Amino acid sequence: MDPDEQFKTPLFDAMVTLAESRKISFHTPGHKSGKGISTRFRKFVGPKIFSIDLTTLDEVDSLHKPRGVIKEAQELAARAYGADRSYFLVNGTTGGNHAMILAACNPGDKILVTRNAHKSVIAGAILSGAQPIFFRPTIDTRLKLTLNITFEEARTAIDTHPEAKILFLTSPNYYGLCADMERIIPYAHDRGLIVLVDEAHGPHLRFHKSLPRSAVEIGADLCVQSTHKIIGGMTQASMLHARSGRIDFPMLRNVLRFVQTTSPSYILMASLDLARMQMATEGEKLLEKTIQLSQEARSRINKIPGLFCFGEEQVGPFDMTKLTITVTALGLPGYQVSRILNSRYNIQVEMADAFHILVIVSIGDRKDDLNKLVEALREIAAENVGKSSPVETPDIEVLNFENEALATPREAFFADHHYIAMDDAADEISSEIVTVYPPGVPVLVPGERITKETIDYLKRSLKLGGTVDGLDETNQFIGVVKRGSLPIPGSRSF
Ligand SMILES: Cc1ncc(COP(=O)(O)O)c(C=O)c1O
C-alpha cells in the first residue's frame, strides 16, 4: 500500500465538484439537490447533504459499470485492504453475502457453512439453490458463548464432506472471536475448496497490528465487511474484497448487478471512499486509542462484583475492541440490563442476549462515554448482585441446534407452507429462517425438522425479552411445510 495515494478520495472529490458546479438538473433524484425536499428534513440535517445526493452521471461514474472515479476509489480500497479487487456495496453485508454465494455456487453445490452464520447466508443458499452442510463451533458453557471454528473442527468438516465445493466462515463473530483462518484457509484451498468469509465485524482489522489478521490478507477468496458497523461507513455501506484465482470476476460483477439497486446512494458510496482513506492514513493511531479505551474499560468492569468481561487470557487473540459483559450473576438477563442502561442512563448497547450485553467500542468513542458506561454498570451491579435469585436462562446447549435437514432450504422455502401453533410444531419441517435476535444466528433453517427442544428455546427466549424473527406477528405461530407438499422436484419425500 502506497500511504501517499491513500489520502486520495476520488469519488467524494468528484461529487463535491459536481455539487458546487450547480448544474440544472432534469434528472433523478426528484428533490433536485434539496430544493424539493421537505422543510423539516432540510432544517434538521442542513442543506448540503442533498447537494451530494446524486445519481449515476458521467462526472461521478456508475457503480455497476465503473470506469472513472468509482473504479479509482474501489482500486484504492483494494490496495488498502490487500485485495485484488474491491467492490462498494450499498445493501450492507446482507447483499454481499447473497452475491458471494451466488457467484461461487451453482444450484445443488454443497457449501460447508458454520452455524454461526447470519440469516443472509441462508437466504443466499435459497437464492442460489446451494445445499448448506452446517458444522458447529464449540459452545463455551462457562462463558455461555458460541466460540469460533478451530482448525480441527474445520478439518473434520472438510474431510467428512469431500463433495463440498465451498467453505463459508463467519469471522470475527459478534463477540470478536475469530476462526483459525491462518490454518483453515490453506487446508481448504489444498482440498480444492473456495473460501468465503463474512467479515461483517472486521473492517478495521487490517489497520492495527494487535488485532487479528483480516480474511483477505490471510487468503480468503472473497470476504464482505460492514464498513458501517465498525468504522466510518454510513449505515448500509459495506465492501466486498476479492482475490483472483478461484473467483470468476465477470460472474461476480453480474451478480452484484442482480442483488443491488440500480440507484445506489452516492452518499453511502462516498462514505466508503472516505472511511477507507481515514483508516489507511490514520487507522493505526485511531485504533490504538480505541483498543486502549476498551482494554481500560474491560479491566474496570472486571473489578465490579457480579460482572465479567472476557479477555485474551480466556479466549486467546480476538478483537478486543468488543466488550462482552456477562451479567448472569446479577440475577438479570442481559436483555433487562440493556433496558435499564437505556431507560435510566441513556446508554444504548449493541445487543443483549440472555447472558450478556455486548458493547462495541469504536473510533467514535470517547473516554467520557466509557466512564459513564462503567459507572452505570457499577450502580446496576451494586443494586442487584446477591439480591435476586439466579436468572432463568435458556439451556446453552440448545444453541447447538443439531437439527435434521430433510430438504434443502430452497426446496422447503418454495414448498406449500402454512402457520401452525408453536406447541403443535414438533416434528414438522420449518419453512422459515427462524432467528433469535440478537445475535441473528438461525435457530431453524427451511427444510429442518422442528424439535420440541427448539420450540422450548424459542419460547424461553421470548419470555426473557429476546426478539424472535421468522414467527408470525403474535410470536405464537411458526411456518411449516404442509404435509404432502414435498417432494417438489428434486426433493426427498415428506
Ligand atoms: C455476522 C453478520 N453478517 C452479516 C450481517 C448483515 O450485515 P448488514 O447489516 O451490513 O447487512 C450481520 C448483521 O448484524 C452480521 O452480524
PDBQT file of the ligand as one rigid body, heavy atoms in Angstrom, charges set to zero:
ROOT
HETATM    1  C1  LIG A 501     -22.165 -11.754  11.024  1.00  0.00    +0.000 C 
HETATM    2  C2  LIG A 501     -23.089 -10.848  10.276  1.00  0.00    +0.000 A 
HETATM    3  N1  LIG A 501     -23.166 -10.946   8.948  1.00  0.00    +0.000 NA
HETATM    4  C3  LIG A 501     -23.953 -10.128   8.216  1.00  0.00    +0.000 A 
HETATM    5  C4  LIG A 501     -24.744  -9.182   8.823  1.00  0.00    +0.000 A 
HETATM    6  C5  LIG A 501     -25.579  -8.290   7.973  1.00  0.00    +0.000 C 
HETATM    7  O1  LIG A 501     -24.862  -7.119   7.759  1.00  0.00    +0.000 OA
HETATM    8  P1  LIG A 501     -25.511  -5.769   7.189  1.00  0.00    +0.000 P 
HETATM    9  O2  LIG A 501     -26.308  -5.181   8.309  1.00  0.00    +0.000 OA
HETATM   10  O3  LIG A 501     -24.327  -4.948   6.811  1.00  0.00    +0.000 OA
HETATM   11  O4  LIG A 501     -26.365  -6.146   6.027  1.00  0.00    +0.000 OA
HETATM   12  C6  LIG A 501     -24.709  -9.052  10.213  1.00  0.00    +0.000 A 
HETATM   13  C7  LIG A 501     -25.571  -8.060  10.877  1.00  0.00    +0.000 C 
HETATM   14  O5  LIG A 501     -25.684  -7.977  12.060  1.00  0.00    +0.000 OA
HETATM   15  C8  LIG A 501     -23.864  -9.891  10.962  1.00  0.00    +0.000 A 
HETATM   16  O6  LIG A 501     -23.789  -9.812  12.297  1.00  0.00    +0.000 OA
ENDROOT
TORSDOF 0
